[in-house]
Amino acid sequence: MYLAPVELTPKLVNALYTEAMLLADEARSYFDGDRERTIVPTAAAVAFSCESLKVTTRLMHIIAWLLNQKALYAGELSERDAIGALDELGYAPATDSTWLDNLPDDARHLIAASEDLYYRVQRVAQSVIRDAMEEPAPLQMIARLRQAF
């Protein structure tokens, strides 16, 4: 399946950031309770706790990456400072589908929504990295000279 490259714009960054923050708030509200105590068997309750951590991890990586992009657009961070680890979306472990059917519907919805958002942002991040890598060497040299002076 071919996926067209995505152009990262401030509008897209803001939309993804808003979606991530709303989802993070929804996940926090949901997973903060004692729901895992009502899940049977015990192994499913442990899976519920693990999945809540995975959702949080995904969302925090997304939010951190988007904040980095917002800082770039706002001029608070130079492209030179953003190169490297900050340019990549952090790793988030996949959901363990073994226990997914034993989890409440709301939990499955949040897990799926966080995975969907993570993979969309991952696709955008990879597109940004590819675009940065494809800049011709002479343009890279000119950019470095400009930064030096």
MODELLER restraints for C-alpha pairs under 7 A, 6 or more apart:
rsr = mdl.restraints
at = mdl.atoms
rsr.add(forms.Gaussian(group=physical.xy_distance, feature=features.Distance(at['CA:5:A'], at['CA:127:A']), mean=5.95, stdev=0.5))
rsr.add(forms.Gaussian(group=physical.xy_distance, feature=features.Distance(at['CA:6:A'], at['CA:124:A']), mean=5.79, stdev=0.5))
rsr.add(forms.Gaussian(group=physical.xy_distance, feature=features.Distance(at['CA:6:A'], at['CA:127:A']), mean=6.23, stdev=0.5))
rsr.add(forms.Gaussian(group=physical.xy_distance, feature=features.Distance(at['CA:8:A'], at['CA:124:A']), mean=6.93, stdev=0.5))
rsr.add(forms.Gaussian(group=physical.xy_distance, feature=features.Distance(at['CA:10:A'], at['CA:73:A']), mean=6.82, stdev=0.5))
rsr.add(forms.Gaussian(group=physical.xy_distance, feature=features.Distance(at['CA:13:A'], at['CA:66:A']), mean=6.27, stdev=0.5))
rsr.add(forms.Gaussian(group=physical.xy_distance, feature=features.Distance(at['CA:13:A'], at['CA:70:A']), mean=6.95, stdev=0.5))
rsr.add(forms.Gaussian(group=physical.xy_distance, feature=features.Distance(at['CA:17:A'], at['CA:63:A']), mean=6.41, stdev=0.5))
rsr.add(forms.Gaussian(group=physical.xy_distance, feature=features.Distance(at['CA:17:A'], at['CA:66:A']), mean=6.19, stdev=0.5))
rsr.add(forms.Gaussian(group=physical.xy_distance, feature=features.Distance(at['CA:20:A'], at['CA:59:A']), mean=6.37, stdev=0.5))
rsr.add(forms.Gaussian(group=physical.xy_distance, feature=features.Distance(at['CA:20:A'], at['CA:63:A']), mean=6.48, stdev=0.5))
rsr.add(forms.Gaussian(group=physical.xy_distance, feature=features.Distance(at['CA:24:A'], at['CA:59:A']), mean=6.31, stdev=0.5))
rsr.add(forms.Gaussian(group=physical.xy_distance, feature=features.Distance(at['CA:27:A'], at['CA:110:A']), mean=6.58, stdev=0.5))
rsr.add(forms.Gaussian(group=physical.xy_distance, feature=features.Distance(at['CA:31:A'], at['CA:52:A']), mean=6.36, stdev=0.5))
rsr.add(forms.Gaussian(group=physical.xy_distance, feature=features.Distance(at['CA:36:A'], at['CA:45:A']), mean=4.87, stdev=0.5))
rsr.add(forms.Gaussian(group=physical.xy_distance, feature=features.Distance(at['CA:36:A'], at['CA:48:A']), mean=6.28, stdev=0.5))
rsr.add(forms.Gaussian(group=physical.xy_distance, feature=features.Distance(at['CA:36:A'], at['CA:49:A']), mean=6.82, stdev=0.5))
rsr.add(forms.Gaussian(group=physical.xy_distance, feature=features.Distance(at['CA:37:A'], at['CA:45:A']), mean=6.69, stdev=0.5))
rsr.add(forms.Gaussian(group=physical.xy_distance, feature=features.Distance(at['CA:39:A'], at['CA:45:A']), mean=5.27, stdev=0.5))
rsr.add(forms.Gaussian(group=physical.xy_distance, feature=features.Distance(at['CA:44:A'], at['CA:99:A']), mean=6.14, stdev=0.5))
rsr.add(forms.Gaussian(group=physical.xy_distance, feature=features.Distance(at['CA:44:A'], at['CA:102:A']), mean=6.33, stdev=0.5))
rsr.add(forms.Gaussian(group=physical.xy_distance, feature=features.Distance(at['CA:47:A'], at['CA:99:A']), mean=6.52, stdev=0.5))
rsr.add(forms.Gaussian(group=physical.xy_distance, feature=features.Distance(at['CA:48:A'], at['CA:103:A']), mean=6.62, stdev=0.5))
rsr.add(forms.Gaussian(group=physical.xy_distance, feature=features.Distance(at['CA:51:A'], at['CA:95:A']), mean=6.66, stdev=0.5))
rsr.add(forms.Gaussian(group=physical.xy_distance, feature=features.Distance(at['CA:54:A'], at['CA:92:A']), mean=6.82, stdev=0.5))
rsr.add(forms.Gaussian(group=physical.xy_distance, feature=features.Distance(at['CA:54:A'], at['CA:93:A']), mean=6.49, stdev=0.5))
rsr.add(forms.Gaussian(group=physical.xy_distance, feature=features.Distance(at['CA:55:A'], at['CA:111:A']), mean=6.01, stdev=0.5))
rsr.add(forms.Gaussian(group=physical.xy_distance, feature=features.Distance(at['CA:55:A'], at['CA:114:A']), mean=5.95, stdev=0.5))
rsr.add(forms.Gaussian(group=physical.xy_distance, feature=features.Distance(at['CA:57:A'], at['CA:92:A']), mean=6.18, stdev=0.5))
rsr.add(forms.Gaussian(group=physical.xy_distance, feature=features.Distance(at['CA:58:A'], at['CA:92:A']), mean=5.36, stdev=0.5))
rsr.add(forms.Gaussian(group=physical.xy_distance, feature=features.Distance(at['CA:58:A'], at['CA:114:A']), mean=6.62, stdev=0.5))
rsr.add(forms.Gaussian(group=physical.xy_distance, feature=features.Distance(at['CA:58:A'], at['CA:118:A']), mean=6.26, stdev=0.5))
rsr.add(forms.Gaussian(group=physical.xy_distance, feature=features.Distance(at['CA:59:A'], at['CA:114:A']), mean=6.64, stdev=0.5))
rsr.add(forms.Gaussian(group=physical.xy_distance, feature=features.Distance(at['CA:61:A'], at['CA:89:A']), mean=6.29, stdev=0.5))
rsr.add(forms.Gaussian(group=physical.xy_distance, feature=features.Distance(at['CA:61:A'], at['CA:90:A']), mean=5.37, stdev=0.5))
rsr.add(forms.Gaussian(group=physical.xy_distance, feature=features.Distance(at['CA:62:A'], at['CA:89:A']), mean=6.83, stdev=0.5))
rsr.add(forms.Gaussian(group=physical.xy_distance, feature=features.Distance(at['CA:62:A'], at['CA:118:A']), mean=6.50, stdev=0.5))
rsr.add(forms.Gaussian(group=physical.xy_distance, feature=features.Distance(at['CA:62:A'], at['CA:121:A']), mean=6.93, stdev=0.5))
rsr.add(forms.Gaussian(group=physical.xy_distance, feature=features.Distance(at['CA:65:A'], at['CA:89:A']), mean=5.91, stdev=0.5))
rsr.add(forms.Gaussian(group=physical.xy_distance, feature=features.Distance(at['CA:71:A'], at['CA:77:A']), mean=5.42, stdev=0.5))
rsr.add(forms.Gaussian(group=physical.xy_distance, feature=features.Distance(at['CA:72:A'], at['CA:78:A']), mean=6.12, stdev=0.5))
rsr.add(forms.Gaussian(group=physical.xy_distance, feature=features.Distance(at['CA:72:A'], at['CA:79:A']), mean=6.75, stdev=0.5))
rsr.add(forms.Gaussian(group=physical.xy_distance, feature=features.Distance(at['CA:88:A'], at['CA:125:A']), mean=6.62, stdev=0.5))
rsr.add(forms.Gaussian(group=physical.xy_distance, feature=features.Distance(at['CA:89:A'], at['CA:122:A']), mean=6.38, stdev=0.5))
rsr.add(forms.Gaussian(group=physical.xy_distance, feature=features.Distance(at['CA:89:A'], at['CA:125:A']), mean=6.60, stdev=0.5))
rsr.add(forms.Gaussian(group=physical.xy_distance, feature=features.Distance(at['CA:100:A'], at['CA:108:A']), mean=6.80, stdev=0.5))
